[in-house]
């Protein structure tokens, strides 16, 4: 695994001189500053920039996003000095007070695009004295195609999720044609015409594909699906063999599709400290006996679902580590933390990747965000899915119905009955053993992909060449 400390040491070592006028190259990096989009884009760019120290990289995101990503002085990356970061306008009106819905800030930001990026890029060009030769953007930014054409530059949009969710957005027009108007969610139709997918329920589709199709987020994703065929290359955070049929369909739609993941293995990651001694606690438990629970960095299930999960863990006597957002004393059943203090650990933060690699972990309760899915695959851990939004429901369907490395919950929610049934299936049944074997096979495929001359490693070299030459 690449770490930022290793990357910084590597950058300080002597490098060869510039060639092919690379010192005149200027790569603009446009980040989507919400959720888990900007960090993986920065990690990708740090690795590329480290391989091409004479190429200039300008990273564009909002002030709030940049403050979370960069900690050095000035506006230069402390780890890779040929990356300079710039703030773009977040679109929020002066004196704006957020109502509490994250979607509100996202909508204002989308409305400010692409002018906010253009203004900041003009500043970067003026300060550096170098015209932009390549645009590396979040795949959401369909306007990268227009920018690149006007600048006579390359456009490389990064899709941070899996190929299956990307294909849904490429096929949005077909899906809408087949399912009818935006009332498709209520018309009883299923989605049984997409190659490489199981039969999907309409509710498995990401928001905006057939419902609320005129909203700003849905419009952005629709335009993205239409524009990707214009990209020089489309890198995705995945690896060969996990989406074979779906990738073949995407390869027809894109000039060049590049699996360059999993990012936790191919791009620099921050070293995570185990402040709550989770790993030492895991050392005391038998193989595959512990339940790990994490619903991501922004999701908290509703109170009745939290109660159902807590009751299931306690009644089943399953050892657990629960990465819990908020105050567990307020949100979990009264006395649960005290009664289970010898059975499990409830922590505000956990070193997820290291926990999932530990032999004592038998299953992960997850929201099925793509980063977490990859963490579980690399750790060799089967999953119980409780998805909420975006591509999570689609990921959960693939885990259960195509890859057979996870299981969903009855009616998609945490009840005591559905939770106990899922736990027993994975932790105690022959089916659970088979799931563990299958996820181990995916793990081996991921590790092979990132080895020297592996598919992801070779694709990364191709990506570096495209961006910097």
C-alpha positions as CSV (number, residue, x, y, z in Angstrom):
1,X,0.0,0.0,0.0
2,X,1.2,3.5,-0.9
3,X,1.4,5.8,2.1
4,X,1.9,9.6,2.1
5,X,5.0,9.3,4.2
6,X,6.6,6.9,1.7
7,X,5.5,9.2,-1.1
8,X,7.1,12.2,0.5
9,X,10.4,10.3,1.0
10,X,10.3,9.2,-2.6
11,X,9.7,12.8,-3.8
12,X,12.9,14.0,-2.0
13,X,15.0,11.5,-3.8
14,X,16.9,12.7,-7.0
15,X,15.0,12.3,-10.2
16,X,15.9,12.3,-13.9
17,X,15.8,15.5,-15.9
18,X,12.7,16.7,-17.9
19,X,12.0,15.3,-21.3
20,X,9.6,16.0,-24.1
21,X,9.1,19.5,-22.7
22,X,7.3,18.1,-19.7
23,X,8.2,21.2,-17.7
24,X,5.7,23.1,-19.9
25,X,2.9,20.7,-19.0
26,X,0.1,22.0,-16.8
27,X,-2.6,19.6,-15.5
28,X,-5.8,21.1,-14.1
29,X,-7.5,18.9,-11.5
30,X,-11.2,19.6,-10.9
31,X,-12.7,18.1,-7.7
32,X,-16.3,17.5,-6.7
33,X,-16.1,18.8,-3.1
34,X,-18.7,16.6,-1.4
35,X,-18.8,13.1,0.1
36,X,-15.9,10.8,-0.7
37,X,-15.1,12.3,-4.1
38,X,-12.2,14.8,-3.6
39,X,-9.9,12.6,-1.4
40,X,-9.5,9.7,-3.9
41,X,-9.0,12.2,-6.8
42,X,-6.2,13.9,-4.8
43,X,-4.6,10.5,-4.0
44,X,-4.7,9.6,-7.7
45,X,-3.1,12.9,-8.7
46,X,-0.5,12.7,-6.0
47,X,0.7,9.5,-7.4
48,X,0.8,10.8,-11.0
49,X,2.5,14.1,-9.9
50,X,5.1,12.2,-7.9
51,X,6.0,10.2,-11.1
52,X,6.3,13.5,-13.1
53,X,7.9,16.1,-10.8
54,X,8.5,18.6,-13.6
55,X,4.9,18.7,-14.6
56,X,2.7,21.4,-12.9
57,X,-0.6,20.3,-11.3
58,X,-3.3,22.8,-10.2
59,X,-5.9,21.3,-7.9
60,X,-9.3,23.1,-7.8
61,X,-11.9,22.6,-5.1
62,X,-13.9,24.7,-2.6
63,X,-12.1,26.4,0.3
64,X,-13.8,24.1,2.8
65,X,-12.8,21.0,0.8
66,X,-9.2,22.2,0.4
67,X,-8.8,23.0,4.1
68,X,-9.8,19.3,4.8
69,X,-7.4,17.9,2.2
70,X,-4.3,20.0,2.6
71,X,-2.5,21.0,5.8
72,X,0.7,22.6,4.5
73,X,1.4,26.3,4.5
74,X,0.6,28.5,1.5
75,X,-1.2,26.7,-1.3
76,X,1.3,24.0,-2.1
77,X,0.8,20.4,-1.3
78,X,3.1,19.4,1.6
79,X,3.7,15.9,0.2
80,X,4.0,16.6,-3.6
81,X,5.4,20.1,-4.2
82,X,4.4,20.3,-7.9
83,X,0.7,20.3,-6.8
84,X,-0.7,23.8,-6.1
85,X,-4.3,24.1,-4.9
86,X,-6.8,26.9,-5.6
87,X,-10.2,27.6,-4.1
88,X,-13.3,27.8,-6.3
89,X,-16.5,29.6,-5.4
90,X,-18.9,27.2,-3.6
91,X,-21.9,29.0,-5.0
92,X,-23.4,29.8,-1.6
93,X,-25.1,33.2,-1.3
94,X,-23.6,35.7,1.1
95,X,-24.8,35.1,4.6
96,X,-26.3,31.7,3.7
97,X,-27.3,29.5,6.6
98,X,-27.7,25.9,5.8
99,X,-31.0,24.2,6.7
100,X,-29.3,20.9,7.5
101,X,-29.8,19.1,4.2
102,X,-26.4,18.4,2.5
103,X,-28.2,18.5,-0.9
104,X,-28.8,22.2,-0.5
105,X,-25.1,23.1,-0.6
106,X,-24.6,20.6,-3.5
107,X,-27.3,22.3,-5.6
108,X,-25.8,25.7,-5.1
109,X,-22.4,24.4,-6.1
110,X,-23.8,22.8,-9.2
111,X,-25.5,26.0,-10.2
112,X,-22.1,27.8,-9.9
113,X,-20.5,25.4,-12.4
114,X,-18.7,25.6,-14.7
115,X,-18.0,29.4,-14.3
116,X,-16.5,29.0,-10.8
117,X,-13.9,26.5,-12.2
118,X,-13.1,28.6,-15.2
119,X,-12.4,31.7,-13.1
120,X,-10.0,29.8,-10.8
121,X,-8.3,28.1,-13.8
122,X,-7.7,31.5,-15.4
123,X,-5.8,32.5,-12.2
124,X,-3.7,29.4,-12.2
125,X,-2.8,29.8,-15.9
126,X,-1.8,33.4,-15.2
127,X,0.3,32.6,-12.1
128,X,2.1,29.7,-13.6
129,X,2.5,31.1,-17.1
130,X,1.5,27.7,-18.5
131,X,-1.6,26.9,-20.5
132,X,-3.5,23.8,-19.4
133,X,-2.6,20.7,-21.3
134,X,-4.7,18.1,-19.5
135,X,-7.9,18.2,-17.5
136,X,-8.3,15.6,-14.8
137,X,-11.8,15.9,-13.4
138,X,-14.4,14.2,-11.3
139,X,-16.4,12.3,-13.9
140,X,-19.5,14.3,-12.8
141,X,-18.1,17.3,-14.6
142,X,-19.4,16.8,-18.1
143,X,-18.2,20.3,-19.1
144,X,-14.7,19.0,-19.0
145,X,-15.2,17.9,-22.6
146,X,-16.1,21.5,-23.7
147,X,-13.2,22.9,-21.7
148,X,-10.7,20.4,-23.2
149,X,-11.9,21.1,-26.7
150,X,-11.4,24.9,-26.3
151,X,-8.0,24.5,-24.6
152,X,-6.8,21.8,-27.1
153,X,-6.2,19.7,-24.0
154,X,-6.9,16.1,-23.0
155,X,-9.9,15.3,-20.8
156,X,-9.5,12.5,-18.2
157,X,-12.6,12.1,-16.0
158,X,-12.2,9.9,-12.9
159,X,-15.1,7.6,-11.9
160,X,-14.6,6.9,-8.2
161,X,-17.0,4.0,-8.0
162,X,-17.5,0.7,-9.9
163,X,-18.1,0.1,-13.6
164,X,-21.6,-1.2,-13.0
165,X,-22.9,2.1,-11.6
166,X,-21.1,4.1,-14.4
167,X,-22.9,1.9,-17.0
168,X,-26.3,2.8,-15.4
169,X,-25.6,6.5,-16.1
170,X,-24.3,5.8,-19.7
171,X,-27.5,3.8,-20.3
172,X,-29.9,6.4,-18.6
173,X,-31.6,7.3,-21.9
174,X,-32.3,3.6,-22.6
175,X,-33.6,3.0,-19.1
176,X,-35.9,5.9,-19.3
177,X,-37.2,4.8,-22.7
178,X,-37.9,1.2,-21.5
179,X,-39.4,2.2,-18.2
180,X,-41.4,5.2,-19.3
181,X,-41.8,8.5,-17.4
182,X,-40.5,9.4,-14.0
183,X,-43.3,7.5,-12.4
184,X,-41.5,4.3,-13.2
185,X,-40.8,3.7,-9.6
186,X,-44.5,3.1,-9.1
187,X,-45.4,1.2,-12.2
188,X,-44.3,-2.3,-11.2
189,X,-41.7,-2.6,-13.9
190,X,-38.3,-4.3,-13.4
191,X,-35.0,-3.6,-15.1
192,X,-34.1,-6.9,-16.9
193,X,-32.5,-5.6,-20.1
194,X,-29.1,-4.4,-18.9
195,X,-26.1,-6.7,-19.8
196,X,-24.1,-8.0,-16.9
197,X,-26.7,-7.1,-14.3
198,X,-29.2,-9.3,-12.5
199,X,-32.8,-8.4,-12.7
200,X,-33.0,-5.1,-10.9
201,X,-35.9,-3.4,-9.0
202,X,-36.5,0.2,-10.0
203,X,-35.6,1.1,-6.4
204,X,-32.1,-0.3,-7.0
205,X,-31.3,2.5,-9.4
206,X,-29.5,5.6,-8.2
207,X,-31.6,8.7,-7.6
208,X,-32.2,10.8,-10.7
209,X,-32.1,8.0,-13.3
210,X,-35.9,7.8,-13.6
211,X,-37.2,9.9,-10.7
212,X,-36.7,13.7,-10.2
213,X,-34.9,13.7,-13.6
214,X,-35.0,17.5,-13.9
215,X,-33.2,18.1,-10.6
216,X,-29.7,19.6,-10.7
217,X,-27.9,16.4,-9.6
218,X,-29.8,14.2,-12.0
219,X,-29.2,16.6,-14.8
220,X,-25.4,16.6,-14.0
221,X,-25.3,12.8,-14.1
222,X,-27.3,12.6,-17.3
223,X,-25.0,15.0,-19.1
224,X,-22.0,13.0,-17.7
225,X,-23.3,9.8,-19.2
226,X,-23.7,11.5,-22.6
227,X,-20.2,13.2,-22.5
228,X,-17.9,10.3,-21.4
229,X,-17.5,9.1,-25.0
230,X,-15.5,12.3,-25.7
231,X,-13.0,11.6,-22.9
232,X,-9.4,10.8,-23.7
233,X,-9.5,8.1,-21.1
234,X,-11.8,7.1,-18.2
235,X,-10.0,5.8,-15.1
236,X,-12.2,4.0,-12.6
237,X,-11.6,2.8,-9.0
238,X,-11.9,-0.9,-9.7
239,X,-9.9,-3.9,-11.0
240,X,-10.2,-6.4,-13.9
241,X,-12.3,-9.5,-13.5
242,X,-14.9,-8.0,-11.2
243,X,-17.1,-6.5,-13.9
244,X,-16.1,-8.3,-17.1
245,X,-19.3,-8.2,-19.1
246,X,-20.1,-4.6,-17.9
247,X,-16.6,-3.4,-18.7
248,X,-16.9,-4.8,-22.2
249,X,-20.1,-2.7,-22.7
250,X,-18.4,0.4,-21.3
251,X,-15.3,-0.1,-23.5
252,X,-17.6,0.3,-26.5
253,X,-18.9,3.6,-25.2
254,X,-15.5,5.0,-24.1
255,X,-12.3,5.6,-26.0
256,X,-10.3,4.0,-23.3
257,X,-11.5,2.5,-20.0
258,X,-8.8,2.1,-17.3
259,X,-9.2,0.0,-14.2
260,X,-6.6,1.6,-11.8
261,X,-7.8,0.4,-8.5
262,X,-8.5,-0.5,-5.8
263,X,-7.2,2.9,-4.8
264,X,-6.4,1.6,-1.3
265,X,-3.7,-0.4,-2.9
266,X,-2.6,1.8,-5.8
267,X,-2.7,5.4,-4.5
268,X,-1.1,7.1,-1.5
269,X,-3.1,6.7,1.8
270,X,-2.7,8.4,5.1
271,X,-1.3,6.3,7.9
272,X,-4.2,5.6,10.3
273,X,-3.5,5.3,14.0
274,X,-5.4,2.8,16.1
275,X,-6.2,5.2,19.0
276,X,-8.8,2.8,20.5
277,X,-6.6,-0.3,20.4
278,X,-9.0,-2.1,18.1
279,X,-6.4,-4.4,16.6
280,X,-5.1,-5.5,20.0
281,X,-8.7,-6.2,21.0
282,X,-9.2,-8.3,17.8
283,X,-6.0,-10.3,18.7
284,X,-7.9,-11.8,21.6
285,X,-10.7,-13.3,19.4
286,X,-11.0,-16.4,17.2
287,X,-10.9,-16.4,13.4
288,X,-14.1,-15.0,11.8
289,X,-15.9,-14.5,15.1
290,X,-16.1,-10.7,15.2
291,X,-18.8,-8.4,13.6
292,X,-17.5,-5.1,12.3
293,X,-20.0,-2.3,11.8
294,X,-19.6,0.9,9.9
295,X,-22.1,2.9,7.8
296,X,-19.6,5.3,6.5
297,X,-18.6,8.9,7.3
298,X,-22.0,10.6,6.9
299,X,-24.8,8.1,7.6
300,X,-26.5,7.1,10.8
301,X,-29.4,4.6,10.5
302,X,-32.7,5.7,12.1
303,X,-33.2,4.9,15.9
304,X,-35.4,1.9,15.4
305,X,-32.8,0.3,13.1
306,X,-30.0,1.0,15.5
307,X,-32.0,-0.6,18.3
308,X,-32.7,-3.7,16.2
309,X,-29.0,-4.1,15.4
310,X,-27.9,-3.6,19.0
311,X,-30.5,-6.1,20.3
312,X,-29.3,-8.6,17.7
313,X,-25.7,-8.3,18.7
314,X,-26.5,-8.6,22.3
315,X,-28.9,-11.5,22.0
316,X,-26.7,-13.4,19.6
317,X,-23.6,-12.9,21.7
318,X,-21.5,-11.7,18.8
319,X,-18.2,-9.9,19.6
320,X,-18.3,-6.6,17.7
321,X,-16.5,-3.4,16.9
322,X,-18.9,-0.6,16.0
323,X,-17.5,2.6,14.4
324,X,-20.3,4.8,15.7
325,X,-21.1,8.3,14.6
326,X,-22.6,10.5,17.3
327,X,-23.2,9.7,21.0
328,X,-23.9,6.0,21.5
329,X,-25.4,6.7,25.0
330,X,-28.1,8.8,23.3
331,X,-28.7,6.8,20.2
332,X,-28.4,3.2,21.3
333,X,-30.8,1.3,23.6
334,X,-30.5,2.3,27.3
335,X,-27.8,0.4,29.0
336,X,-26.6,-1.4,25.8
337,X,-23.0,0.0,26.0
338,X,-22.6,-0.9,29.6
339,X,-24.1,-4.4,29.2
340,X,-21.9,-5.2,26.2
341,X,-18.6,-3.6,27.3
342,X,-16.9,-7.0,27.5
343,X,-18.5,-8.3,24.4
344,X,-17.7,-5.4,22.0
345,X,-16.1,-2.1,21.4
346,X,-18.0,1.1,20.4
347,X,-15.6,3.7,19.0
348,X,-15.9,7.1,17.3
349,X,-13.3,6.1,14.7
350,X,-11.7,2.9,13.7
351,X,-8.8,2.0,11.3
352,X,-11.2,0.2,8.9
353,X,-8.8,-1.2,6.4
354,X,-6.6,-2.8,9.1
355,X,-9.6,-4.1,11.0
356,X,-11.0,-5.8,7.8
357,X,-7.6,-7.4,7.2
358,X,-7.6,-9.0,10.6
359,X,-8.3,-12.8,10.7
360,X,-10.9,-12.5,13.6
361,X,-13.3,-10.4,11.5
362,X,-16.1,-12.5,10.1
363,X,-18.5,-10.0,8.6
364,X,-19.0,-6.3,8.0
365,X,-22.3,-4.4,8.3
366,X,-22.0,-1.7,5.7
367,X,-23.9,1.0,3.8
368,X,-22.3,-0.5,0.6
369,X,-20.6,2.6,-0.5
370,X,-18.0,1.6,-3.1
371,X,-15.0,2.5,-1.1
372,X,-16.2,0.3,1.8
373,X,-17.0,-2.5,-0.6
374,X,-13.4,-2.4,-1.9
375,X,-12.1,-2.3,1.7
376,X,-14.1,-5.4,2.5
377,X,-12.9,-7.2,-0.7
378,X,-9.2,-6.4,0.0
379,X,-9.8,-7.6,3.6
380,X,-11.5,-10.8,2.4
381,X,-14.7,-10.1,4.5
382,X,-18.3,-10.9,3.4
383,X,-20.8,-8.1,3.9
384,X,-24.3,-7.5,5.2
385,X,-25.8,-4.5,3.3
386,X,-28.0,-1.7,4.5
387,X,-27.8,0.8,1.6
388,X,-29.2,4.3,1.8
389,X,-28.7,6.4,-1.4
390,X,-26.7,6.9,-4.6
391,X,-25.0,3.7,-5.9
392,X,-25.3,1.9,-2.6
393,X,-28.5,-0.1,-3.4
394,X,-27.0,-1.1,-6.8
395,X,-23.8,-2.1,-5.1
396,X,-25.7,-4.2,-2.6
397,X,-27.6,-5.9,-5.4
398,X,-24.4,-6.8,-7.1
399,X,-22.8,-8.1,-3.9
400,X,-25.7,-10.5,-3.3
401,X,-27.0,-11.5,-6.7
402,X,-23.9,-11.4,-9.0
403,X,-20.7,-11.7,-6.9
404,X,-22.3,-13.7,-4.0
405,X,-20.0,-12.1,-1.4
406,X,-22.7,-10.4,0.6
407,X,-26.3,-10.5,1.7
408,X,-29.1,-7.9,2.0
409,X,-31.7,-7.5,4.6
410,X,-35.4,-8.4,4.2
411,X,-37.2,-5.3,3.0
412,X,-33.8,-3.5,3.0
413,X,-33.9,-2.4,6.6
414,X,-32.5,-3.5,9.9
415,X,-35.1,-5.3,11.9
416,X,-34.2,-7.8,14.7
417,X,-35.5,-10.7,12.6
418,X,-33.7,-9.7,9.4
419,X,-30.5,-8.9,11.2
420,X,-30.3,-12.1,13.2
421,X,-31.0,-14.1,10.0
422,X,-28.2,-12.3,8.1
423,X,-25.8,-12.8,10.9
424,X,-26.5,-16.5,11.2
425,X,-26.3,-17.0,7.5
426,X,-22.7,-15.6,7.2
427,X,-21.3,-16.4,10.6
428,X,-22.7,-20.0,11.1
429,X,-23.8,-21.6,7.8
430,X,-22.2,-23.4,4.9
431,X,-23.4,-20.5,2.7
432,X,-21.4,-18.1,4.7
433,X,-18.3,-20.2,4.3
434,X,-18.8,-20.2,0.5
435,X,-19.2,-16.4,0.6
436,X,-15.9,-16.1,2.4
437,X,-14.2,-18.3,-0.2
438,X,-15.6,-16.2,-3.0
439,X,-14.6,-12.9,-1.4
440,X,-11.1,-14.4,-0.9
441,X,-11.0,-15.0,-4.7
442,X,-11.8,-11.4,-5.3
443,X,-9.2,-10.4,-2.9
444,X,-6.6,-12.4,-4.7
445,X,-7.7,-10.9,-8.0
446,X,-7.3,-7.4,-6.6
447,X,-3.9,-8.1,-5.2
448,X,-2.7,-9.6,-8.5
449,X,-4.1,-6.6,-10.4
450,X,-1.8,-4.2,-8.5
451,X,1.3,-6.3,-8.7
452,X,4.1,-5.4,-11.1
453,X,2.7,-6.0,-14.6
454,X,-0.7,-6.6,-13.2
455,X,-3.7,-5.1,-15.0
456,X,-4.2,-2.1,-12.7
457,X,-0.5,-1.4,-12.4
458,X,-0.1,-1.4,-16.2
459,X,-3.2,0.8,-16.6
460,X,-1.8,3.2,-14.1
461,X,1.3,3.6,-16.1
462,X,-0.8,4.2,-19.2
463,X,-2.8,6.9,-17.2
464,X,0.4,8.6,-16.1
465,X,1.7,8.7,-19.7
466,X,-1.6,10.2,-20.9
467,X,-1.8,12.9,-18.3
468,X,1.8,14.0,-18.3
469,X,3.0,13.6,-21.9
